[in-house]
Amino acid sequence: MKCTIMLALLLLLALSSQPLFVSSKTSLNQVLDISGKKLRTDSDYYIIPANGGDISLESSIGESCPLHVVVVKHRQGLGFPLRLAPVKGDIRVSTDLNIMLGNYDDRCPNYSVVWKIDPYSKEATFVTTNGILGHPGSNSIHSWFKIEKYEDAYKLVYCPNVCPSCNHVCKDIGIYKYKNREMRLALTNVPLKIKFQQA
């Protein structure tokens, strides 16, 4: 009888401790802001480049819409607040998510404020707006990004898993100097190191 009770207790202990182990491992994969708090889907965040500047949306020379995602240096402020929308669940590393402006921007009223890559630009594959929020699949394949650990911070990556049958490249998001003036975000070989700050 004592042996049966002891075996049952050991089995119960093993079953009850497993979710705790999974839970702690899972929480380690969640993306943290600069104060060490987990990023939440119902909050807006500033993406802070580690080498200074802020993330902004701007129209390009001779173009009005869509807006391009750029890094602006030597300006006071933290840029535009952004909202992160994972394909499901919490905001974790290596998880497909949409990135969008947290507030409405009336400069391009007929365009969405969701980020996407523009695979049709001739000079480089830039990050721009007018992406599709949600609806994972081939129609929205250009609108999905990932956050990955990078040194003591994070980086953005374009390598979506939401459409296994879609052909796409996998590359880091970094800075591309456009026309010797604009520091646009684009697919590059050198990632932009970033951190997150709650807006």
C-alpha positions as CSV (number, residue, x, y, z in Angstrom):
1,M,0.0,0.0,0.0
2,K,2.8,2.4,1.0
3,C,4.6,1.6,-2.3
4,T,1.5,2.4,-4.4
5,I,0.9,5.7,-2.6
6,M,4.6,6.6,-3.0
7,L,4.4,5.7,-6.8
8,A,1.2,7.8,-7.2
9,L,2.8,10.8,-5.4
10,L,5.9,10.6,-7.6
11,L,3.7,10.4,-10.8
12,L,1.6,13.3,-9.6
13,L,4.8,15.3,-8.9
14,A,6.2,14.6,-12.3
15,L,3.0,15.6,-14.1
16,S,2.6,18.8,-12.1
17,S,6.2,19.9,-12.5
18,Q,6.2,19.5,-16.3
19,P,4.0,22.5,-17.1
20,L,6.1,24.6,-14.9
21,F,9.2,23.6,-16.9
22,V,7.5,24.3,-20.2
23,S,6.1,27.6,-18.9
24,S,9.5,28.9,-17.8
25,K,11.1,27.9,-21.1
26,T,8.3,29.5,-23.1
27,S,8.6,32.8,-21.1
28,L,12.3,33.0,-22.0
29,N,11.4,33.2,-25.7
30,Q,9.2,36.2,-25.2
31,V,10.5,39.5,-26.4
32,L,11.4,42.0,-23.7
33,D,11.4,45.8,-23.7
34,I,14.3,47.9,-22.4
35,S,12.9,47.7,-18.8
36,G,12.7,43.9,-19.0
37,K,9.0,43.6,-19.4
38,K,7.4,41.2,-21.9
39,L,6.1,42.9,-25.1
40,R,2.3,42.8,-25.2
41,T,0.0,42.8,-28.2
42,D,-2.3,45.5,-26.7
43,S,0.5,48.0,-26.3
44,D,2.5,50.3,-28.7
45,Y,6.3,50.3,-28.8
46,Y,9.1,52.4,-30.2
47,I,11.7,50.5,-32.0
48,I,15.0,52.0,-30.9
49,P,18.1,51.5,-33.1
50,A,21.1,50.6,-30.8
51,N,23.4,53.0,-32.7
52,G,21.0,56.0,-32.3
53,G,18.2,57.5,-34.2
54,D,14.6,56.6,-34.4
55,I,12.3,54.6,-36.7
56,S,10.1,56.9,-38.8
57,L,7.8,56.8,-41.9
58,E,8.6,59.2,-44.7
59,S,7.7,59.7,-48.3
60,S,10.6,59.6,-50.7
61,I,11.9,62.2,-53.2
62,G,9.5,62.4,-56.1
63,E,7.2,59.8,-54.4
64,S,4.3,60.4,-52.1
65,C,2.8,57.0,-51.2
66,P,3.4,54.4,-49.8
67,L,5.5,55.6,-47.0
68,H,9.0,54.1,-46.5
69,V,10.4,52.9,-43.2
70,V,13.5,54.9,-42.4
71,V,16.0,55.6,-39.6
72,V,16.3,59.3,-38.8
73,K,19.2,60.5,-36.8
74,H,19.8,63.9,-35.1
75,R,16.2,64.4,-34.2
76,Q,14.6,64.7,-30.8
77,G,11.9,62.1,-30.1
78,L,11.5,58.4,-30.4
79,G,9.9,58.1,-33.8
80,F,6.5,56.6,-34.4
81,P,4.8,54.2,-31.9
82,L,4.3,50.8,-33.5
83,R,2.0,47.9,-32.8
84,L,3.1,44.2,-33.1
85,A,0.6,41.6,-34.1
86,P,1.9,38.0,-34.0
87,V,0.2,35.3,-36.1
88,K,-1.0,33.8,-32.8
89,G,-0.3,34.1,-29.1
90,D,2.3,36.2,-27.5
91,I,5.1,38.2,-29.0
92,R,8.0,35.8,-29.1
93,V,11.3,35.5,-30.9
94,S,11.2,33.6,-34.2
95,T,7.4,34.1,-34.5
96,D,5.8,35.6,-37.6
97,L,4.2,38.9,-36.9
98,N,2.9,42.1,-38.5
99,I,4.3,45.5,-37.7
100,M,2.1,48.5,-38.1
101,L,1.8,52.1,-37.1
102,G,0.1,52.5,-33.7
103,N,-1.7,55.7,-34.7
104,Y,-3.5,56.7,-37.9
105,D,-1.4,58.6,-40.4
106,D,-3.3,60.7,-42.9
107,R,-0.5,61.3,-45.4
108,C,-1.5,58.2,-47.4
109,P,-5.2,57.7,-46.5
110,N,-5.7,55.0,-49.2
111,Y,-2.8,52.9,-48.0
112,S,-2.6,50.7,-44.9
113,V,0.0,51.5,-42.2
114,V,1.1,47.8,-42.0
115,W,4.8,47.2,-42.9
116,K,5.8,45.0,-45.8
117,I,8.8,44.4,-48.0
118,D,8.6,45.7,-51.6
119,P,10.2,43.0,-53.7
120,Y,9.6,45.0,-56.9
121,S,11.9,48.0,-56.2
122,K,14.9,48.0,-58.5
123,E,17.6,49.2,-56.2
124,A,17.0,47.1,-53.1
125,T,14.2,45.3,-51.3
126,F,12.9,48.1,-49.1
127,V,10.6,48.0,-46.1
128,T,7.5,50.1,-46.8
129,T,3.9,50.4,-45.8
130,N,0.6,49.2,-47.4
131,G,1.0,45.6,-46.1
132,I,-1.8,43.2,-45.2
133,L,-2.8,42.7,-41.5
134,G,-3.3,39.0,-40.7
135,H,-4.6,36.6,-43.3
136,P,-1.5,34.4,-43.4
137,G,-0.9,33.0,-46.9
138,S,0.5,33.8,-50.3
139,N,-1.4,37.1,-50.6
140,S,0.2,38.5,-47.4
141,I,3.6,36.9,-47.6
142,H,5.4,40.2,-47.9
143,S,3.8,41.5,-44.6
144,W,5.3,39.1,-42.1
145,F,8.5,39.7,-40.1
146,K,10.2,38.1,-37.1
147,I,12.1,39.3,-34.1
148,E,15.3,37.4,-33.4
149,K,17.9,37.7,-30.6
150,Y,21.0,39.6,-31.7
151,E,23.9,40.0,-29.4
152,D,22.6,41.8,-26.3
153,A,19.5,43.1,-28.1
154,Y,17.3,42.1,-31.1
155,K,17.0,42.3,-34.9
156,L,14.2,42.1,-37.4
157,V,14.2,39.4,-40.0
158,Y,12.2,38.7,-43.1
159,C,11.7,34.9,-43.2
160,P,8.0,34.1,-42.9
161,N,6.7,30.6,-42.1
162,V,3.0,31.5,-42.7
163,C,3.1,30.1,-46.2
164,P,5.3,27.0,-46.4
165,S,4.6,26.6,-50.1
166,C,5.6,30.2,-51.0
167,N,9.1,31.0,-52.3
168,H,10.9,33.8,-50.6
169,V,14.3,34.9,-49.4
170,C,15.4,34.9,-45.8
171,K,17.3,38.0,-44.8
172,D,18.0,40.4,-42.0
173,I,16.5,43.9,-42.0
174,G,19.2,46.6,-42.0
175,I,19.9,50.1,-43.3
176,Y,20.3,50.9,-47.0
177,K,21.5,54.4,-47.8
178,Y,19.2,55.5,-50.6
179,K,20.4,58.4,-52.9
180,N,23.1,59.2,-50.3
181,R,20.4,60.7,-48.1
182,E,17.7,58.4,-46.8
183,M,18.5,55.6,-44.4
184,R,15.8,53.2,-45.4
185,L,15.1,49.8,-43.9
186,A,15.7,47.0,-46.4
187,L,16.8,43.4,-46.7
188,T,20.5,43.4,-46.1
189,N,23.4,41.3,-45.0
190,V,24.1,43.5,-41.9
191,P,21.2,43.5,-39.4
192,L,20.1,46.6,-37.6
193,K,20.4,46.0,-33.8
194,I,17.3,47.2,-32.1
195,K,15.5,47.4,-28.7
196,F,11.9,48.1,-27.8
197,Q,10.5,50.8,-25.5
198,Q,6.9,51.0,-24.5
199,A,5.2,54.1,-25.9
